[in-house]
Amino acid sequence: WVFITSLAQVSVPPTPAMSGELSPTTARLNTLAQRCDEHPFRGRSVSVVNDLSTEEQLFLYEAARKLKQAVQNGEPHTDFQLSDSDIAVYLIFMENSTRTKESFRNAASYHGCKVNVFDCATSSFQKKETITDTIKMLCGYSVGQSLFVVRSNLEGTCRWLADAMAEHNRCNDIPRSSFINAGDGRHEHPTQEFLDEFSFLEHKNWDRTSIHLALIGDLFHGRTVHSKVDGLKIFAKVEVDLVAPAEIGMPPEYVSRMEALGYTVRKFESIDEYLAGDHVAPIWYFTRLQLERMGERVLDRLEALRNSVCFRRDQQSKLPPNTRFYHPLPRNAECPTIPFWLDDTPLNGWDRQSQNGYFTRIVLLGMLGGKLGADFKGRRTTQSVTTATPQVKFHTDNWGAPNFVEQVVAPFALGGLGGGKTETSGGYGGGGAQDKVECEDGIVVDSVGRGSPVVKIWDQLYRIRRILSWNVIGSHAVHQGDQNFGRIVLPNVEISFLDSKTVKKLAAMAPETELKVIKGGKVVSRYRLHMPPRIYNFPNIVCRNKACISNPSSMQREVVPYFERAPGAPPKSKEDADEVAKRYLLLCRYCERPHEFSEIWTMQDL
C-alpha cells in the first residue's frame, strides 16, 4: 500500500468508475442479472414442487418428452443444451444417493457445464462449518452462474439457501445462484416428483383427465410420496389410496392438504385389505421401509410392517388389468416391497421411471440455466405462502398501517367482565374473585384465548407478559363463564407505549385479542388483532421440527425462524379457541411443518 499525503501533487488517470464507464466485471454481472430478470426460469430455485406452477411443470414435461423422442429417434438435440462451461453445477449430497446423484451428474455433463462433486465427508462440515458458510464460498468459485443440487437431512435447506444467497450474491457481485432440492429429510423430493409425474403421463398416453393410484409402503418417512400432494395437481381428477399401517401412515397434514385440493382419499392398513375391496388402482407407487429414520418403537414391529406392504405372489392374480408398479428406488435386497421376481413382468414401470430422471433433470437444469423456457407465457409461481388478510381500517403514526390490525369504529364503555367468576393476578385490581376489573386510564388487552380451558388461558397470559416484559406492570385475570377468556390491564399506560413490534408479537401470541384504550373509565378506541401473515425476527420463536434447518439443534446458527400464515380465511372474532387455532395455523417457511400459533413461542432464554 502507498499512502499519499498530497493528492494535489499526483496525477491520477481516470478509472472506468471515475469516467462513468462500467468495469468489464461489473458490466458482465449486470448483463447476467438482466438476463435472470428477463428469463422466466433462469436463476430460480426449486425447493418444493410448488416452486414451479402447474403450467411450468407441464412445460418441463413437454420439453422432456421432446428431448427423449429426439434421442430415441437419433435426431439432433443441441437446442436443449446449455453448452456453457462458465456455468457450474455443484452436487452436494450429505446423504447417500445413486440415481438422483448420477442422473444429475450426467445431466450436467450433457449441458457441457463445469461439474463439481462436493465431498461432504472430507469437507469443513466435519469441522462444524455451517452449510451457509460453505455455500457462500462455493458461490464465488465460478465465472458464471452456479447451480447447487443439494441433498440434506435438514429439512428446508434449499429454501434457506435460496433466501440467504440472493442477498449475499448481490452484495458480492456474484451471479444469482439456483438451488435444487434433491431430498431434504422426510420433507420433499421435488425432482423425483417431476420424473414420477412424467412417467405417469407417459404411461397414460399424456391423458390428464384423471389418475387413480395407490401409495404403498413407508408413507410417514417417504418424502417422495409427500411431494405427490402437489405434483398430482396436473390431473383434473385425482383418487389416492393410502396403503400403510398406522405407524408408517401418511402424516395428517398431507392427507388434509390432499382433501383440501379435492382429491378422493382412502386409507388401508395392508395390501391384503386393499385387494379385498373394490376399485383397486391401476397404478401402484411403492416406497421402501426407511429403517434409518424409524425409532425403536416402530422397528419392534418390523416384521408385521413388512407383511403389510411387501407384495406377494398370491396377490398378483387380484390386480386389475394393465396394472403398473412404480418405485423411486432403491429396493431393500433383504425384503423389497417390490420383489425381484417381478422385474421381467409387464408390471415393471420402475426401470423406465428411473431412466426418465435423466431427461427431466436435463430439462430442469436447462430451464434454471436459462437455455429453455424463454418463450414460456403461462402462469408463474410465487415462492411464498400467500394469504388473504382482513380489511385494514387502522392507521397511526405509532404502528404504521399493519395488515393485521382492524379498528373497531364504535367505542363503548368498559364494563365489568360480566357474569361468572373472575380469577385475578398481579398488583392492579387486587386479588381473589371479583365481578369486574376497573381501569380509569390505560390499556386493556381483552378477550385473550376466548373459549379455551382456564389453565390454557393462564399459560397464554403468562407467556404474553413474560415475552413482552409486562410481568412487572399491571394485572391479569381470567373470566370463567360460557366462554372463558383472559384480560391484561396496563394502568396509566399511553398507546405510544406499544410500538409496532410489540403489537405484532401480541397479535401472533393471541390472535383475535382486542386492544382497548381507556380514558376516564371509557373506551375511546378499540382495535382487534388478527394473525400477522408473516412472523420472523423475534428471539422467542422456534420451529418445533427438530429436523428443520431453523431448529437450534441443527446448529445452523445463521438461520432465522420464519413462519407464514397457512392459507385460509381468518376466523370470526366470536369463534372459540379451537376454531381460532385451526384456522390460524402457521407454516415454517423452510420445512413447511404446521404449528398452532401457541407452539412457536419459547421462554427458554427468559
C-alpha positions in Angstrom: 0.0 0.0 0.0 1.2 3.5 -0.8 -0.1 6.4 1.3 -0.2 9.8 -0.5 -0.2 12.8 1.7 -0.8 15.4 -1.1 -3.2 14.5 -3.8 -2.6 17.8 -5.5 0.9 16.6 -6.4 -0.4 13.4 -8.0 -1.9 12.9 -11.4 -4.4 10.0 -11.3 -5.6 8.5 -14.6 -9.4 8.2 -14.8 -10.7 4.8 -14.0 -13.9 3.4 -15.6 -15.8 4.2 -12.4 -14.5 7.8 -12.4 -15.3 8.3 -16.1 -18.8 6.9 -15.8 -17.9 3.6 -17.5 -18.5 0.2 -16.0 -15.7 -2.2 -15.4 -15.8 -5.4 -17.6 -16.7 -7.5 -14.5 -19.5 -5.2 -13.4 -20.8 -5.0 -16.9 -20.9 -8.8 -17.2 -22.7 -9.2 -13.9 -25.2 -6.6 -14.8 -25.9 -8.4 -18.0 -26.3 -11.7 -16.2 -28.7 -10.1 -13.7 -30.7 -8.5 -16.5 -30.9 -11.9 -18.2 -32.1 -13.5 -15.0 -34.8 -10.9 -14.7 -36.0 -11.3 -18.3 -36.0 -15.1 -18.4 -38.9 -16.9 -16.7 -36.7 -19.6 -15.1 -33.0 -18.5 -15.1 -31.7 -18.2 -11.5 -34.7 -19.6 -9.8 -34.6 -22.3 -7.2 -36.7 -25.5 -6.7 -37.1 -26.3 -3.0 -40.6 -27.9 -3.2 -42.9 -29.0 -6.1 -44.9 -25.8 -5.8 -41.9 -23.7 -6.7 -43.0 -24.5 -10.2 -46.6 -23.7 -11.1 -48.7 -26.5 -12.7 -48.2 -24.8 -16.1 -44.5 -24.6 -15.5 -44.4 -28.3 -14.6 -46.3 -29.2 -17.8 -43.7 -27.1 -19.7 -41.0 -29.2 -18.2 -42.8 -32.5 -19.0 -43.4 -31.5 -22.6 -39.8 -30.4 -23.1 -38.5 -33.7 -21.6 -40.9 -35.6 -23.9 -39.5 -33.8 -27.0 -35.9 -34.4 -25.8 -36.5 -38.1 -25.1 -38.1 -38.5 -28.5 -35.2 -36.8 -30.3 -32.7 -39.0 -28.5 -34.6 -42.2 -29.3 -35.1 -41.2 -32.9 -31.5 -40.2 -33.4 -32.4 -36.6 -34.1 -30.4 -33.5 -33.2 -31.0 -32.2 -29.8 -28.4 -29.5 -29.3 -31.2 -27.0 -28.8 -31.7 -28.4 -25.3 -28.0 -27.9 -24.3 -26.7 -25.0 -22.3 -23.2 -25.5 -23.8 -21.7 -23.1 -21.3 -18.5 -24.1 -19.4 -18.8 -21.0 -17.2 -21.9 -22.5 -15.5 -21.0 -24.6 -12.5 -23.2 -27.4 -11.2 -22.3 -28.5 -7.7 -23.6 -31.8 -6.4 -23.7 -31.6 -2.6 -25.0 -34.9 -1.1 -25.0 -35.1 2.7 -27.0 -38.3 2.4 -26.2 -41.3 0.2 -27.7 -41.5 -3.3 -27.2 -43.3 -6.6 -30.0 -42.4 -9.0 -30.5 -38.8 -8.1 -26.8 -38.0 -7.8 -25.7 -39.8 -11.0 -28.6 -38.6 -13.1 -27.8 -35.0 -12.2 -24.1 -35.6 -12.7 -24.8 -36.9 -16.2 -27.4 -34.2 -16.9 -24.9 -31.5 -16.1 -22.2 -33.2 -18.3 -24.8 -33.3 -21.1 -25.0 -29.5 -20.8 -21.2 -29.0 -21.0 -21.2 -27.4 -17.6 -18.4 -27.5 -15.0 -19.4 -30.4 -12.7 -18.2 -30.4 -9.1 -19.0 -33.4 -6.9 -18.6 -32.0 -3.4 -17.1 -34.4 -0.9 -19.0 -33.8 2.3 -17.1 -36.5 4.2 -13.8 -34.6 3.8 -15.1 -31.1 3.8 -15.2 -28.5 6.6 -18.7 -29.8 7.5 -16.6 -32.2 9.7 -15.2 -29.1 11.4 -18.7 -27.9 12.3 -18.9 -25.3 9.5 -22.5 -24.3 8.6 -23.8 -25.0 5.2 -24.4 -21.3 4.7 -20.7 -20.5 5.1 -19.8 -23.4 2.7 -22.2 -22.2 0.0 -21.0 -18.6 0.3 -17.5 -19.8 -0.5 -18.6 -22.0 -3.4 -20.7 -19.3 -5.0 -17.6 -17.3 -5.7 -15.6 -20.1 -7.4 -17.3 -19.8 -10.8 -17.2 -17.1 -13.5 -20.9 -17.8 -14.5 -24.0 -18.9 -12.7 -23.8 -21.7 -10.1 -26.5 -24.3 -9.7 -26.4 -26.3 -6.5 -28.1 -29.8 -6.2 -28.4 -30.4 -2.5 -29.5 -33.4 -0.5 -29.6 -33.0 3.2 -31.2 -34.5 6.3 -32.0 -30.9 7.3 -35.5 -30.0 6.1 -35.8 -26.7 4.3 -32.1 -26.4 3.4 -32.6 -25.2 -0.2 -35.3 -22.7 0.8 -33.0 -21.1 3.3 -30.0 -21.1 0.9 -32.1 -19.5 -1.9 -33.1 -16.8 0.6 -29.7 -16.2 2.1 -27.6 -16.4 -1.1 -29.7 -13.9 -3.0 -28.6 -11.1 -0.8 -25.0 -12.4 -0.5 -24.5 -12.8 -4.2 -26.0 -9.3 -4.9 -23.7 -7.7 -2.3 -20.6 -9.5 -3.6 -21.2 -9.1 -7.4 -21.8 -12.8 -7.9 -24.4 -14.1 -10.4 -27.6 -15.3 -9.0 -27.4 -19.0 -7.9 -30.0 -21.7 -8.2 -30.7 -24.3 -5.6 -32.4 -27.7 -6.4 -33.7 -29.8 -3.6 -32.5 -33.4 -4.1 -34.3 -34.6 -1.0 -34.4 -33.0 2.5 -35.2 -35.3 5.4 -38.7 -36.6 5.1 -40.0 -33.3 3.8 -39.9 -33.3 -0.1 -38.1 -34.5 -3.2 -39.4 -32.3 -6.0 -37.2 -33.6 -8.8 -38.2 -37.2 -8.1 -41.8 -36.0 -8.3 -41.2 -34.4 -11.7 -39.9 -37.7 -13.1 -42.7 -39.6 -11.4 -45.4 -37.4 -13.0 -43.6 -37.6 -16.3 -43.7 -41.4 -16.0 -47.4 -41.4 -15.2 -48.2 -39.2 -18.1 -46.1 -41.4 -20.4 -48.0 -44.5 -19.2 -51.4 -42.8 -19.6 -50.5 -41.5 -23.2 -50.5 -38.0 -21.8 -54.1 -38.1 -20.7 -54.5 -35.6 -17.8 -58.3 -36.0 -17.3 -57.8 -38.3 -14.2 -55.5 -40.5 -12.3 -56.1 -43.3 -9.7 -53.0 -44.5 -7.9 -52.2 -46.4 -4.7 -49.3 -45.2 -2.5 -47.9 -48.2 -0.6 -45.1 -48.5 2.0 -43.5 -46.1 4.4 -45.7 -43.1 3.8 -44.6 -41.4 7.0 -40.9 -41.0 6.3 -41.1 -41.2 2.4 -40.5 -37.7 1.1 -41.3 -38.8 -2.5 -45.0 -39.5 -1.5 -45.2 -36.2 0.4 -44.3 -34.4 -2.9 -47.3 -36.2 -4.5 -49.7 -33.9 -2.7 -48.8 -31.0 -5.1 -47.4 -32.9 -8.0 -50.7 -34.7 -8.8 -52.4 -31.3 -9.4 -51.6 -31.7 -13.1 -54.5 -34.1 -13.3 -58.1 -32.9 -13.4 -59.4 -35.7 -11.1 -57.3 -37.4 -8.5 -58.0 -40.6 -6.5 -55.4 -41.7 -4.0 -55.4 -44.9 -2.0 -53.0 -44.9 1.0 -51.9 -48.4 1.9 -49.8 -48.5 5.1 -50.2 -49.4 8.8 -50.9 -46.5 11.1 -47.3 -46.4 12.4 -46.0 -45.5 8.9 -49.1 -43.9 7.5 -49.2 -40.6 5.7 -48.8 -37.7 8.1 -52.2 -36.0 8.8 -51.1 -32.6 7.4 -50.5 -34.2 3.9 -53.8 -36.0 4.0 -55.6 -32.8 4.9 -53.9 -31.0 2.0 -54.9 -33.7 -0.4 -58.5 -33.5 0.7 -58.5 -29.7 0.5 -57.3 -30.0 -3.1 -60.4 -32.1 -3.9 -58.6 -35.5 -4.1 -60.6 -38.6 -3.2 -58.5 -40.2 -0.4 -59.0 -43.7 1.1 -56.9 -45.5 3.7 -56.0 -49.2 4.1 -53.8 -50.9 6.7 -52.3 -53.5 4.3 -52.2 -54.7 0.7 -54.4 -57.7 1.7 -57.1 -55.3 3.0 -56.8 -53.2 -0.1 -57.1 -56.1 -2.6 -60.1 -57.4 -0.7 -62.1 -54.3 -1.6 -63.4 -52.8 -4.8 -62.0 -50.2 -7.1 -58.3 -51.1 -7.0 -55.9 -48.6 -8.6 -54.1 -49.5 -11.9 -51.0 -47.5 -10.8 -49.2 -48.6 -7.7 -46.4 -46.5 -6.2 -44.2 -48.3 -3.7 -41.7 -46.9 -1.2 -39.2 -48.8 0.9 -39.4 -49.0 4.6 -36.9 -46.3 5.7 -35.4 -48.2 8.7 -32.7 -45.5 9.2 -35.4 -42.9 10.1 -37.6 -45.2 12.3 -37.5 -45.2 16.1 -37.2 -48.3 18.2 -41.0 -48.4 18.8 -41.6 -48.9 15.1 -38.7 -51.2 14.5 -40.1 -53.6 17.1 -42.9 -54.3 14.7 -40.8 -54.5 11.6 -41.9 -58.0 10.5 -45.6 -57.0 10.7 -44.9 -53.8 8.8 -43.2 -55.8 6.0 -46.0 -58.2 5.8 -48.4 -55.4 5.3 -46.7 -53.6 2.4 -44.5 -56.1 0.6 -46.1 -57.6 -2.5 -46.5 -61.4 -2.6 -47.0 -63.9 -5.5 -50.5 -64.9 -4.3 -51.6 -61.2 -4.7 -50.8 -60.9 -8.4 -54.0 -62.5 -9.6 -56.1 -59.9 -7.8 -54.6 -57.0 -9.7 -56.7 -55.1 -12.3 -55.7 -55.5 -15.9 -52.8 -53.4 -17.2 -51.6 -52.5 -13.7 -48.2 -50.9 -13.5 -45.8 -50.7 -10.5 -43.5 -47.8 -9.8 -40.8 -47.2 -7.1 -38.4 -44.3 -6.6 -35.7 -47.0 -5.6 -33.5 -48.3 -4.1 -35.1 -51.5 -3.0 -34.0 -53.3 0.2 -32.4 -56.5 -1.0 -33.4 -58.4 2.2 -37.1 -57.6 2.0 -38.1 -55.5 -1.0 -41.6 -54.0 -1.2 -41.5 -55.0 -4.9 -39.9 -58.5 -5.1 -37.2 -59.2 -7.7 -39.2 -61.9 -9.5 -41.4 -59.0 -10.8 -38.5 -57.4 -12.7 -39.3 -59.1 -16.1 -43.0 -58.8 -15.9 -45.3 -56.2 -17.5 -45.8 -54.8 -14.0 -42.3 -53.2 -14.2 -42.6 -49.5 -14.6 -39.8 -48.6 -12.3 -36.9 -49.2 -14.7 -38.2 -46.7 -17.2 -39.2 -44.4 -14.4 -35.6 -44.3 -13.3 -34.4 -43.6 -16.8 -36.8 -40.7 -17.1 -34.9 -38.9 -14.3 -32.1 -38.2 -16.8 -34.3 -36.4 -19.2 -36.4 -34.4 -16.7 -33.3 -33.3 -14.9 -31.6 -32.3 -18.1 -34.6 -30.1 -18.9 -34.7 -28.7 -15.3 -31.1 -27.6 -15.4 -31.7 -26.1 -18.9 -34.6 -24.1 -17.5 -32.8 -22.8 -14.5 -29.6 -22.1 -16.5 -31.6 -20.0 -19.0 -31.5 -22.2 -22.1 -35.1 -23.5 -22.1 -38.3 -21.6 -21.5 -37.5 -18.1 -22.7 -40.8 -18.3 -24.7 -42.9 -19.6 -21.7 -46.1 -17.5 -21.3 -48.0 -19.4 -18.7 -48.7 -18.7 -15.1 -45.6 -18.4 -13.0 -45.4 -19.5 -9.3 -44.6 -17.4 -6.3 -42.2 -18.9 -3.7 -44.0 -17.7 -0.6 -47.3 -18.6 1.1 -49.9 -16.0 0.2 -52.9 -15.5 2.3 -55.9 -13.2 2.4 -55.7 -10.7 5.2 -58.5 -8.8 7.0 -59.6 -5.5 5.7 -57.5 -2.9 7.4 -59.1 0.2 8.8 -56.4 1.3 11.2 -53.7 3.9 10.6 -51.5 5.6 13.2 -48.1 7.1 13.2 -47.1 4.8 16.0 -47.8 1.5 14.3 -47.8 2.4 10.6 -50.5 0.5 8.7 -50.2 -3.1 9.7 -52.3 -5.6 7.8 -53.3 -7.5 10.9 -54.8 -4.6 13.0 -58.5 -3.8 12.5 -60.0 -0.7 14.1 -63.4 -1.2 15.6 -65.1 2.0 14.9 -67.9 2.2 17.5 -66.4 2.9 21.0 -68.3 1.7 24.1 -67.9 1.9 27.8 -65.7 -0.6 29.6 -68.0 -2.6 31.8 -67.1 -5.5 34.1 -66.3 -8.9 32.9 -69.9 -9.8 33.1 -71.4 -12.8 34.9 -69.4 -15.7 36.1 -66.4 -16.0 38.3 -63.1 -14.0 37.8 -59.7 -15.0 39.0 -57.1 -12.2 39.1 -53.4 -12.0 39.5 -50.9 -9.2 39.9 -50.9 -5.9 41.7 -53.6 -3.9 39.9 -57.1 -4.6 40.9 -56.3 -6.7 44.0 -56.5 -10.4 44.1 -59.2 -13.1 44.6 -62.6 -13.2 42.9 -64.4 -10.0 41.9 -67.1 -9.0 39.4 -65.1 -6.5 37.3 -61.7 -5.1 36.7 -61.7 -1.3 36.8 -59.3 0.9 34.8 -59.6 4.7 34.7 -56.8 5.3 32.2 -54.6 2.9 30.4 -54.7 0.0 28.0 -56.7 -3.2 28.4 -55.8 -6.4 26.4 -59.1 -8.2 26.2 -60.6 -11.5 25.1 -57.3 -13.4 25.3 -57.8 -17.1 24.5 -61.6 -16.8 24.3 -63.2 -20.2 24.6 -60.0 -22.0 25.9 -59.8 -24.0 29.1 -58.9 -21.8 32.1 -55.4 -23.4 32.5 -54.6 -22.8 28.9 -55.6 -19.1 29.2 -53.4 -18.7 32.3 -50.5 -20.1 30.3 -51.2 -17.7 27.5 -51.4 -14.7 29.8 -48.1 -15.6 31.5 -46.4 -16.1 28.1 -47.6 -12.7 26.9 -46.5 -10.9 30.0 -43.1 -12.5 30.1 -42.2 -12.2 26.4 -43.4 -8.6 26.3 -41.8 -7.8 29.6 -45.1 -6.8 31.1 -44.7 -9.1 34.1 -43.9 -6.2 36.4 -46.7 -3.9 35.5 -50.5 -4.1 35.7 -52.5 -7.2 36.4 -54.2 -10.0 34.6 -57.4 -12.0 35.1 -59.3 -15.0 33.8 -63.1 -14.9 33.4 -64.9 -18.2 33.7 -68.3 -18.5 32.1 -70.0 -19.6 28.9 -66.8 -18.6 27.1 -63.7 -18.3 29.2 -61.3 -15.5 28.3 -58.4 -13.6 29.8 -57.6 -9.9 30.3 -54.5 -7.9 30.9 -54.8 -4.4 32.4 -52.0 -1.9 32.0 -53.0 1.2 34.0 -51.7 4.6 33.3 -50.1 3.5 30.0 -50.4 5.5 26.8 -50.9 3.9 23.4 -47.5 5.1 22.4 -46.1 2.5 24.8 -47.0 -0.2 22.2 -44.7 0.1 19.3 -45.3 -1.9 16.0 -43.0 -4.8 17.0 -44.8 -5.2 20.3 -48.2 -5.1 18.6 -47.1 -7.7 16.1 -45.8 -10.0 18.8 -49.1 -9.7 20.7 -51.1 -10.4 17.6 -49.1 -13.5 16.9 -49.3 -14.8 20.5 -53.0 -14.0 20.9 -54.9 -13.6 17.6 -58.5 -12.1 17.9 -57.4 -10.3 21.1 -58.8 -6.8 21.4 -56.8 -3.7 22.5 -58.8 -1.1 24.3 -57.6 2.4 25.0 -59.2 3.7 28.2 -59.7 7.4 29.1 -61.7 8.4 32.1 -63.1 4.9 32.5 -64.4 4.8 28.9 -63.1 3.0 25.8 -62.1 5.8 23.4 -60.6 3.5 20.8 -60.6 -0.3 20.2 -58.6 -2.5 17.9 -58.9 -6.2 17.0 -55.6 -8.0 16.3 -55.5 -10.7 13.7 -52.7 -13.1 13.0 -49.9 -11.4 11.0 -49.2 -13.0 7.6 -45.5 -13.5 8.5 -43.7 -13.9 11.8 -39.9 -13.6 11.9 -37.0 -11.7 13.6 -38.3 -12.4 17.1 -35.9 -14.0 19.5 -38.6 -16.2 21.2 -39.9 -18.2 18.3 -38.7 -21.6 17.1 -39.8 -24.3 14.7 -40.6 -27.4 16.7 -39.5 -29.8 14.0 -36.0 -30.9 15.2 -35.1 -31.9 11.6 -35.7 -28.4 10.3 -32.7 -26.3 9.3 -34.0 -23.5 11.5 -34.3 -25.6 14.7 -31.5 -24.8 17.2 -30.5 -28.4 17.3 -29.4 -28.2 13.6 -26.5 -25.9 14.7 -27.1 -23.7 11.5 -26.8 -20.5 13.5 -27.4 -18.1 10.7 -30.9 -19.4 10.0 -33.7 -17.2 11.5 -37.0 -18.9 12.3 -39.7 -17.7 9.9 -43.4 -18.6 9.8 -46.1 -17.8 7.3 -49.8 -18.0 7.9 -51.3 -21.0 6.3 -53.8 -20.3 3.5 -57.4 -20.0 4.7 -59.9 -17.4 5.8 -59.3 -15.7 9.2 -61.7 -16.7 11.9 -64.7 -14.6 13.0 -64.0 -12.8 16.2 -66.5 -14.7 18.3 -65.3 -18.2 17.3 -63.9 -20.3 20.1 -60.2 -21.0 20.7 -60.2 -24.4 19.0 -61.5 -22.9 15.8 -59.0 -20.0 16.0 -56.2 -22.4 16.4 -57.3 -24.5 13.4 -57.7 -21.5 11.1 -54.6 -19.7 12.3 -52.1 -22.5 11.6 -48.5 -21.3 10.9 -46.2 -22.9 8.4 -42.4 -22.9 8.9 -41.1 -21.3 5.8 -38.3 -23.9 5.5 -39.7 -27.3 6.4 -43.4 -26.3 6.0 -44.3 -28.1 9.2 -47.7 -26.7 10.5 -47.8 -25.3 14.0 -50.6 -23.9 16.2 -49.8 -20.3 16.9 -49.0 -21.1 20.6 -46.4 -23.7 19.7 -43.9 -21.4 18.1 -43.1 -19.4 21.2 -40.5 -20.4 23.7 -39.5 -18.8 27.1 -36.3 -20.8 27.4 -34.0 -17.8 27.5 -36.2 -15.5 29.6 
